[in-house]
Amino acid sequence: MEQFTAKQWAEIEGGHTMSESKEPQFGFLNDINEASKMYRTRQQLDTVDIRDTLNFAFVNLLDS
């Protein structure tokens, strides 16, 4: 079964040509940018446990 976005369903129901759904080629960069917002300064990074940081990064990579 094909899955359509809300925009594509609206186009189909409205009698319009359905637009293509393209994933951004480098969409993972947005994820990396979001994760980088957790630690804005070196001092913030020095206060966290490295194992917790690595676990968090691993889980986020699995989710992508």
VENHU-V592144 format. One record per pair of residues at least 4 apart in sequence whose C-alpha atoms are under 7 Angstrom apart, sorted by the first residue. I is the first residue (numbers start at 1). J is the second residue. If there is no record, write none. Layout:
BEGIN
I_J + I_J
END
This chain:
BEGIN
4_8 + 4_9 + 5_9 + 6_10 + 7_11 + 8_12 + 8_18 + 8_19 + 9_13 + 10_14 + 11_15 + 11_16 + 11_17 + 11_18 + 12_16 + 12_17 + 12_18 + 28_32 + 29_33 + 30_34 + 31_35 + 32_36 + 33_37 + 39_44 + 39_45 + 40_44 + 41_45 + 42_46 + 43_47 + 49_53 + 50_54 + 51_55 + 52_56 + 53_57 + 54_58 + 55_59 + 56_60 + 57_61 + 58_62 + 59_63 + 60_64
END
